[in-house]
């Protein structure tokens, strides 16, 4: 019984890992709709965790421009993910 439970757990973990890879691949594909500037801002802010002030320093953009570009980039990315039927995080 324990061996069967262990195998079932391993199968679940394998499926979760494969699903995670597929999700990352979809997000990577969706990022291609963005310009390099948009992609960099999203990655720096949402993945690397830079503050808006740091983004202004890094990019040389004004605060309103950084915020506007991020907003529009996220919207565009969200639309692409919906188009690709990516709903893991209930993107609406």
N, C-alpha and C positions, 0 to 999 in steps of 0.2 A: 504494500500500500504506500509506504513512504517513497519507494523508488518511483512509483507511478506519479505521485504528487510532485516529486522532484522533476521528473520529465515534463509534466504539464507546466510547471513553473518555468522551465527552460524554454519551452515552446512559446509561452506567453512573452517572455523577455525577448526572444528572437523576433517575434512578430512586432513588438513595440519598437525595437531597434530599427527594423526594416521600415516601419511606418514613419519613424522619425527621419530616416534618410530620405524617403520619398517626399515628406513635407518640406524638408530643407531644400530639396531639388526644385520643388514648385516655387518656393520663395525666391530662390536664386534665379529661376527663369522669369519670374514676375519682375524682379529688379531690373531686367534688361530694358523695360519700357522707360526707365528714368535716364536722365542725362547723368554724366559723371558727377556734376556738381550736386544734383539732387541725391544721388546714391551715396556720395561721400557724406553729405550732411546727415542723412538718415543713419548711416552706419556709425558715424562719430557720436551722434546724440543718443540713439536708441540701443546701440550695441556696445559702444565704448563708454558711454555715460558722461560725455563732456557736457559742461553747462553751456547755456546760450552765450554767456560772456566769452567762454573759451572758444566757442565756434566763431564768434566775431573776430577774435584775435587770429585764429588759424586761417580763416578764409578772407579776412579783410572786408567782410560784408558788414552792413549796419545791422543793428538788432532787429528792426522791423523787417528787413530783407531776409534775415536768417529765419525768423518766425514764419513769414509768409511762404518762403520757399519750402520749409519743412511741412507746413500745413498742406500745401498743394501737392508735394511729393507723396505724402502719406495718403492723400485722397486718391491720387493716381495709382499708387501701389495697391490700395484697397480695391479699387475698381478692377484692376487686372486680376487680383486674387479671386474676386467674385466671379469674374469671367471664366477663370480656370476651375471653378467650383471648389475652391479651398474654403472650408467652413469650420475648421478645427476650433478657432477661437470665436466663432459666431460673428464673423466680420459682416456687418450689415451697413 
